[in-house]
């Protein structure tokens, strides 16, 4: 029995070995072959070329824009802020706390239209504005001041008044200065060897002072010309004419009656007479007063 089992086992093993030897071995290929492999190599090569081009462009941009550790081009980053060297152009609004030029160099602001400086509050409401454009210079604010290097006020303007703090205000216009309202000043004087003229073409000219008005011409004449009447009035005092010679031109001459008129010689001496209404006239002088005889002017 045992022999039979061994024999069967040997026969099974021999049959199994014969079956295995009769079958061909199978081989499985791992990887990409054929046209797929060629496409992969092509894309890898194309990617390397793009990387090299990108790297070259990056290096070229860094060189052209002058990128450094401190900044870019004319722009330098310092501890105090940004520093620009040369001409700079801003296409959008610039917000900065302080703008200053290089020590010893001027600061230029140039624009094809205008340059505007605006000051706003926390609510973005406009407080002060400075605009320079082709049409002119405009400033908007509550107050405008101009001071000298020593801090002296030269000019100030607000809603209430305009103050000129200079020692002298000079008006160079051919027609002088025109004031639509009143003018208050302690001294009005023309330039040396120039005439001073106060004129109101269509209205009256009024000069007032609580302590007096003095008109002085040290080296020339004073003329007062009017179309109708020239009135000198003193309410509580007197009017004094103090001069070596006083001339009253174009006074009317009173005519004496025929019976009392003198004959012959031409009269060259007259006396000044006063009518009850204050009118002055001339009368031929005689041995006595002739005003009563020639008072026909007062009629």
C-alpha positions as CSV (number, residue, x, y, z in Angstrom):
1,X,0.0,0.0,0.0
2,X,2.7,2.3,1.0
3,X,4.5,1.6,-2.3
4,X,1.5,2.4,-4.3
5,X,1.1,5.8,-2.5
6,X,4.7,6.7,-3.1
7,X,4.4,5.7,-6.7
8,X,1.3,7.8,-7.2
9,X,3.0,10.8,-5.7
10,X,6.0,10.5,-7.9
11,X,3.8,10.2,-10.9
12,X,1.9,13.4,-10.0
13,X,5.1,15.3,-9.5
14,X,6.5,14.1,-12.7
15,X,3.3,15.2,-14.5
16,X,3.3,18.6,-12.9
17,X,6.9,19.2,-13.9
18,X,6.2,18.2,-17.5
19,X,3.2,20.6,-17.6
20,X,5.2,23.5,-16.3
21,X,8.1,22.8,-18.7
22,X,5.7,22.7,-21.6
23,X,4.3,26.3,-20.8
24,X,6.2,29.4,-22.1
25,X,7.3,32.0,-19.6
26,X,5.3,35.5,-19.8
27,X,7.3,38.8,-19.6
28,X,5.5,42.2,-18.6
29,X,7.1,45.4,-19.9
30,X,7.2,48.4,-17.5
31,X,7.6,52.1,-19.0
32,X,6.6,54.3,-21.9
33,X,7.6,53.3,-25.3
34,X,7.0,54.4,-28.9
35,X,5.5,57.7,-29.8
36,X,4.5,58.4,-26.2
37,X,8.1,58.3,-25.2
38,X,9.1,60.7,-28.0
39,X,6.3,63.2,-27.1
40,X,7.4,63.1,-23.4
41,X,11.0,64.0,-24.4
42,X,9.7,66.8,-26.7
43,X,7.6,68.4,-23.9
44,X,10.5,68.1,-21.4
45,X,12.8,69.8,-24.0
46,X,10.2,72.5,-24.6
47,X,9.8,73.1,-20.9
48,X,13.5,73.5,-20.5
49,X,13.7,76.0,-23.3
50,X,10.8,78.0,-21.8
51,X,12.6,78.0,-18.4
52,X,15.8,79.3,-20.0
53,X,13.9,82.0,-21.9
54,X,12.1,83.0,-18.7
55,X,15.3,83.1,-16.7
56,X,17.0,85.2,-19.4
57,X,14.1,87.7,-19.5
58,X,14.1,87.9,-15.7
59,X,17.8,88.7,-15.7
60,X,17.3,91.3,-18.5
61,X,14.5,93.0,-16.6
62,X,16.5,93.1,-13.4
63,X,19.4,94.6,-15.3
64,X,17.3,97.2,-17.2
65,X,15.3,98.2,-14.2
66,X,18.5,98.3,-12.1
67,X,17.1,96.2,-9.3
68,X,19.5,96.2,-6.3
69,X,19.2,95.4,-2.6
70,X,18.6,99.1,-1.9
71,X,15.8,99.6,-4.4
72,X,14.9,99.8,-8.1
73,X,16.4,102.3,-10.7
74,X,16.3,105.8,-9.3
75,X,14.2,104.7,-6.4
76,X,16.1,103.9,-3.2
77,X,14.7,102.6,0.0
78,X,16.3,104.2,3.0
79,X,15.6,104.3,6.7
80,X,13.7,107.6,6.4
81,X,11.6,106.5,3.5
82,X,11.9,106.5,-0.3
83,X,14.5,108.4,-2.2
84,X,14.1,109.3,-5.9
85,X,17.0,110.5,-8.0
86,X,16.4,112.3,-11.3
87,X,13.1,113.0,-13.0
88,X,10.1,111.0,-11.8
89,X,6.6,110.7,-13.3
90,X,3.5,109.8,-11.3
91,X,0.5,108.6,-13.2
92,X,-1.8,108.3,-10.2
93,X,-2.2,110.5,-7.0
94,X,0.8,110.6,-4.7
95,X,0.2,110.4,-0.9
96,X,3.2,111.4,1.2
97,X,3.8,112.9,4.6
98,X,6.8,115.0,3.4
99,X,8.4,115.7,0.1
100,X,11.8,117.4,0.0
101,X,14.6,117.7,-2.5
102,X,18.2,116.8,-2.1
103,X,20.2,119.2,0.1
104,X,21.3,122.1,-2.1
105,X,19.2,121.1,-5.0
106,X,15.8,122.7,-6.1
107,X,12.5,120.8,-6.1
108,X,10.5,121.0,-9.4
109,X,6.8,120.1,-9.8
110,X,5.8,119.9,-13.4
111,X,2.4,118.9,-15.0
112,X,0.9,119.3,-18.4
113,X,-2.4,120.6,-16.9
114,X,-2.2,121.7,-13.3
115,X,-0.7,120.9,-9.9
116,X,-3.1,120.6,-7.0
117,X,-2.3,120.4,-3.3
118,X,-5.3,119.5,-1.1
119,X,-5.6,119.4,2.7
120,X,-8.6,117.3,4.0
121,X,-9.8,116.3,7.4
122,X,-10.6,112.9,8.8
123,X,-14.0,113.0,7.1
124,X,-12.2,113.6,3.7
125,X,-13.7,117.2,3.6
126,X,-11.6,119.7,1.8
127,X,-10.1,122.3,4.1
128,X,-7.3,124.0,2.1
129,X,-6.6,123.8,-1.6
130,X,-3.8,125.2,-3.8
131,X,-4.1,124.9,-7.5
132,X,-1.7,126.1,-10.2
133,X,-2.7,125.7,-13.8
134,X,-2.7,127.3,-17.2
135,X,-5.5,129.7,-16.2
136,X,-3.6,131.0,-13.1
137,X,-2.9,130.5,-9.4
138,X,-5.8,129.7,-7.0
139,X,-5.7,129.3,-3.3
140,X,-8.6,128.3,-1.1
141,X,-8.7,128.4,2.7
142,X,-9.7,130.2,5.8
143,X,-6.6,132.4,5.9
144,X,-3.7,133.3,3.6
145,X,-0.4,134.6,5.0
146,X,2.9,135.7,3.5
147,X,5.9,136.1,5.9
148,X,9.5,137.2,5.4
149,X,12.4,135.0,6.4
150,X,12.6,136.8,9.7
151,X,8.9,135.9,10.5
152,X,7.5,139.4,9.8
153,X,4.0,139.4,8.4
154,X,4.0,140.9,4.9
155,X,0.5,140.0,3.7
156,X,-2.5,138.4,5.3
157,X,-6.1,137.9,4.1
158,X,-9.2,136.3,5.5
159,X,-12.9,136.9,5.4
160,X,-12.7,139.9,7.7
161,X,-9.8,142.0,6.4
162,X,-6.7,142.1,4.3
163,X,-3.5,143.2,6.0
164,X,-0.4,144.5,4.3
165,X,2.5,144.4,6.8
166,X,5.2,145.7,4.5
167,X,6.7,149.2,5.1
168,X,5.5,150.4,1.8
169,X,2.7,149.5,-0.6
170,X,3.5,150.4,-4.2
171,X,0.9,150.3,-6.9
172,X,2.5,150.3,-10.4
173,X,-0.7,150.3,-12.5
174,X,-1.3,153.2,-14.9
175,X,-4.7,153.8,-13.5
176,X,-3.6,153.4,-9.9
177,X,-5.7,151.5,-7.3
178,X,-9.4,151.2,-7.4
179,X,-11.4,150.7,-4.1
180,X,-15.1,150.0,-4.2
181,X,-15.4,150.6,-0.5
182,X,-13.7,152.8,2.1
183,X,-9.9,152.9,2.7
184,X,-8.3,153.4,6.1
185,X,-4.7,154.4,6.2
186,X,-2.5,156.7,8.3
187,X,-0.4,158.0,5.4
188,X,-0.9,158.4,1.6
189,X,2.2,159.5,-0.3
190,X,3.3,159.5,-3.9
191,X,6.7,158.4,-5.0
192,X,9.5,161.0,-5.3
193,X,9.0,163.3,-8.3
194,X,5.6,161.7,-8.9
195,X,2.1,163.2,-8.6
196,X,-0.5,162.0,-6.0
197,X,-4.0,162.0,-7.3
198,X,-7.2,161.0,-5.5
199,X,-10.1,160.7,-7.8
200,X,-13.7,159.5,-7.8
201,X,-14.9,159.7,-11.4
202,X,-18.7,159.3,-10.8
203,X,-19.2,159.8,-7.1
204,X,-18.0,161.9,-4.2
205,X,-14.6,161.7,-2.5
206,X,-14.8,161.9,1.3
207,X,-11.8,162.2,3.7
208,X,-12.5,161.8,7.5
209,X,-10.3,161.9,10.5
210,X,-11.2,162.5,14.2
211,X,-8.1,164.6,14.9
212,X,-7.6,166.4,11.6
213,X,-6.5,166.1,8.0
214,X,-3.3,167.6,6.8
215,X,-2.5,168.2,3.2
216,X,1.2,169.1,2.6
217,X,3.1,169.9,-0.5
218,X,6.7,170.8,0.5
219,X,8.0,171.5,-3.0
220,X,5.0,172.1,-5.1
221,X,1.4,173.3,-5.4
222,X,-1.9,172.1,-4.2
223,X,-4.9,172.4,-6.5
224,X,-8.5,171.9,-5.7
225,X,-10.7,172.0,-8.9
226,X,-14.4,171.3,-9.0
227,X,-17.2,171.8,-11.5
228,X,-19.8,173.5,-9.3
229,X,-19.0,174.7,-5.8
230,X,-16.0,174.4,-3.5
231,X,-17.0,174.8,0.1
232,X,-14.7,175.3,3.1
233,X,-16.7,174.9,6.3
234,X,-15.6,174.9,9.9
235,X,-18.4,174.2,12.5
236,X,-16.6,175.3,15.7
237,X,-13.4,176.9,14.6
238,X,-12.2,179.3,11.9
239,X,-10.7,179.1,8.4
240,X,-7.3,180.7,8.2
241,X,-5.5,181.7,5.0
242,X,-1.9,182.3,5.9
243,X,0.3,183.4,3.0
244,X,2.4,186.4,1.8
245,X,0.0,186.8,-1.1
246,X,-3.6,185.8,-1.4
247,X,-5.2,186.0,-4.9
248,X,-8.9,185.9,-5.6
249,X,-9.3,185.5,-9.3
250,X,-12.4,186.2,-11.4
251,X,-14.4,188.0,-8.7
252,X,-17.3,190.0,-10.0
253,X,-17.0,193.7,-10.1
254,X,-19.7,195.9,-8.7
255,X,-20.9,198.7,-10.9
256,X,-21.3,202.1,-9.3
257,X,-24.1,204.5,-10.4
258,X,-23.5,207.0,-13.2
259,X,-23.7,210.0,-10.9
260,X,-21.2,208.6,-8.4
261,X,-18.8,207.1,-11.0
262,X,-15.5,208.9,-11.5
263,X,-14.4,210.1,-14.8
264,X,-11.3,209.8,-16.8
265,X,-8.6,207.6,-15.5
266,X,-8.8,203.8,-15.4
267,X,-9.2,202.4,-11.9
268,X,-6.5,199.8,-10.8
269,X,-7.2,199.7,-7.1
270,X,-10.2,197.8,-5.7
271,X,-11.6,196.9,-2.4
272,X,-13.1,193.5,-1.6
273,X,-16.7,193.7,-0.4
274,X,-18.9,191.0,1.2
275,X,-22.6,190.6,0.5
276,X,-24.9,189.6,3.3
277,X,-25.1,186.1,1.8
278,X,-21.3,185.8,2.0
279,X,-20.6,186.5,-1.7
280,X,-17.4,188.5,-2.5
281,X,-17.1,191.1,-5.1
282,X,-14.8,194.0,-6.1
283,X,-15.6,197.6,-5.9
284,X,-13.5,200.6,-7.2
285,X,-11.6,202.0,-4.3
286,X,-12.2,205.6,-3.3
287,X,-11.5,208.0,-0.5
288,X,-14.1,206.0,1.5
289,X,-15.7,202.6,1.2
290,X,-17.6,202.1,-2.1
291,X,-19.1,198.8,-1.3
292,X,-22.5,200.3,-0.6
293,X,-22.5,202.1,-3.9
294,X,-21.5,199.0,-5.9
295,X,-23.7,196.4,-4.2
296,X,-25.7,195.6,-7.3
297,X,-23.8,192.2,-7.3
298,X,-25.6,191.2,-4.2
299,X,-29.1,191.6,-5.7
